[in-house]
Amino acid sequence: MKNEFLLRLSLLKGVGHFGKQRIYQFAKKHQRWEFDSFEIRLLAQTMKPNDWDEWTDDRLDQIKRTHQYLTIEDKIYPERLRHVPTPPLILFYKGNLSLLDHEHLAIVGARAASDYGYQVLKKLMPDLTKRGLVIVSGLAKGIDSFAHQFAISNQGKTIGVIGTGLDVCYPKVNKTLSVKGLFKSN
């Protein structure tokens, strides 16, 4: 019930992150996970009359069958992420969730990476992966991509944070990296 509500809420069109967060906080405070379209519209204050009903049980069942996800209410949801101002209600994922239990190092850098940045990362990565650190980065061009490539080439583990959704690879040049490196079950 709770997970289905959160999935439906996260997919809702016409309501931004803050609005969804407000609805989630209301539901959590009252431990109420069922709302009709009218109630959601009152809470959201911005949606069209049929937006909530667009997510029929059949459509939600299809998403549940074809996608892996966890909700902000799940115990495995990353604790640090719960404390950002508007944490995502749902995290869609592919791969090995047990990597969330390891120590992480986030690497974020310029898309137009300098040779110096590339060389420093190349030099540091063998030691970082030997220590068992899971490298966390986006799949953007530049340092982010290099971090994943160097970690994988040094038998390290990575978590790719993908802002576009799992069905869109951006930039397209990272298609091979995202499919072969990040989404295999290690």
C-alpha positions in Angstrom: 0.0 0.0 0.0 2.7 2.5 1.1 5.1 1.6 -1.7 2.4 1.7 -4.3 1.3 5.2 -3.1 4.9 6.4 -3.2 5.4 5.0 -6.7 2.2 6.6 -8.0 3.2 9.9 -6.3 6.7 9.9 -7.8 5.3 9.3 -11.3 2.6 12.0 -11.0 2.8 14.7 -13.6 2.0 18.3 -12.9 3.4 18.3 -9.4 7.0 19.3 -8.6 9.5 17.8 -6.1 8.4 20.2 -3.3 4.7 19.4 -3.9 5.3 15.7 -3.9 7.4 16.1 -0.7 4.5 18.0 0.9 2.1 15.2 0.0 4.5 12.5 1.3 5.0 14.3 4.6 1.3 14.7 5.1 0.7 11.0 4.3 3.6 9.9 6.7 2.4 12.2 9.5 -1.1 10.7 9.3 0.0 7.2 8.3 -2.5 7.3 5.5 -1.4 5.9 2.2 -4.7 6.0 0.2 -6.1 9.1 -1.3 -8.6 9.8 -4.0 -8.0 12.2 -6.9 -9.8 15.1 -5.3 -7.8 14.8 -2.0 -4.5 14.7 -3.9 -5.5 17.7 -6.0 -6.2 19.6 -2.7 -2.8 18.6 -1.3 -0.9 19.3 -4.5 -2.6 22.5 -5.4 -1.3 22.4 -9.0 -2.4 19.3 -10.8 -5.1 18.6 -13.4 -8.2 16.7 -12.4 -7.3 13.3 -14.0 -3.5 13.2 -13.4 -3.7 11.0 -10.3 -6.2 8.6 -11.9 -3.9 8.3 -15.0 -1.8 5.7 -13.0 -4.3 2.8 -13.0 -3.5 -0.5 -11.2 -2.6 -2.1 -14.6 0.0 0.7 -15.4 1.5 0.5 -11.9 1.7 -3.3 -12.1 3.5 -3.0 -15.4 6.1 -0.6 -13.8 6.5 -3.0 -10.9 7.1 -5.9 -13.2 9.6 -4.1 -15.5 11.5 -1.9 -13.0 13.5 -2.3 -9.8 13.0 0.4 -7.3 13.1 1.2 -3.6 11.2 3.9 -1.7 12.2 6.4 0.9 10.3 4.2 3.4 12.5 1.2 2.7 15.2 0.3 5.2 17.8 0.0 2.5 17.2 3.5 1.2 20.5 5.4 1.6 20.4 7.2 5.0 22.4 10.2 3.9 20.0 10.8 1.0 17.0 11.0 3.4 18.5 14.2 4.8 18.7 16.3 1.7 16.1 19.0 1.5 13.9 17.1 -1.0 15.0 13.5 -1.2 13.7 11.4 -4.1 10.7 9.4 -3.0 11.7 6.5 -5.4 15.1 5.4 -6.6 15.0 3.2 -9.7 18.0 1.0 -10.0 19.8 -1.8 -11.9 22.5 -3.9 -10.5 23.8 -4.8 -7.1 22.1 -2.9 -4.3 24.6 -4.4 -1.7 27.1 -1.8 -3.0 25.1 0.7 -0.9 26.4 -1.1 2.2 30.1 -0.3 1.3 32.2 2.8 2.0 31.8 5.2 -0.9 33.8 8.0 -2.5 32.0 10.5 -4.7 33.9 11.9 -7.6 32.5 14.8 -9.5 34.4 17.0 -11.9 34.5 19.0 -15.0 32.9 17.8 -18.2 35.8 19.4 -20.1 38.3 17.5 -18.0 41.9 18.8 -18.1 44.8 16.4 -18.7 45.9 17.1 -15.2 42.5 16.0 -13.8 42.7 12.9 -15.9 46.2 12.0 -14.8 45.5 12.6 -11.1 42.4 10.3 -11.2 44.3 7.7 -13.1 47.1 7.7 -10.5 44.7 7.7 -7.5 42.2 5.1 -8.6 44.3 1.9 -8.1 44.8 2.7 -4.4 41.1 3.7 -4.0 39.8 0.5 -5.4 42.3 -1.6 -3.4 40.9 -0.1 -0.3 37.5 -1.3 -1.4 35.9 2.1 -1.9 32.9 2.1 -4.2 33.2 5.0 -6.6 30.0 7.1 -7.0 29.6 9.5 -9.8 27.4 10.5 -12.6 27.8 9.3 -16.2 28.6 12.8 -17.5 31.4 13.4 -19.9 34.8 14.1 -18.5 35.9 13.3 -14.9 32.7 11.4 -14.0 33.1 9.0 -16.9 36.8 8.6 -16.2 36.1 7.8 -12.6 33.9 4.9 -13.6 36.3 3.7 -16.4 39.4 3.8 -14.1 37.5 2.1 -11.2 36.3 -0.7 -13.5 39.7 -1.2 -15.1 41.1 -1.6 -11.6 38.5 -4.2 -10.6 36.7 -1.7 -8.5 32.9 -1.2 -8.0 30.9 1.8 -9.1 27.5 3.3 -8.6 26.3 5.5 -11.4 23.9 8.3 -10.5 21.8 8.9 -13.6 19.7 12.1 -13.7 18.0 11.3 -16.9 16.5 7.9 -15.9 17.7 4.4 -16.7 16.1 4.4 -20.1 18.1 7.4 -21.4 21.9 7.3 -21.7 23.4 10.8 -21.7 25.8 11.5 -23.2 25.3 8.8 -25.8 29.1 8.1 -25.9 28.7 6.5 -22.5 26.2 3.8 -23.6 28.8 1.0 -23.4 30.0 2.2 -20.0 26.5 2.4 -18.6 25.4 -1.0 -19.9 28.5 -3.1 -19.5 30.2 -1.5 -16.5 27.5 -0.1 -14.3 24.6 -2.4 -14.7 26.2 -5.8 -14.4 25.5 -7.6 -11.2 28.8 -7.8 -9.4 
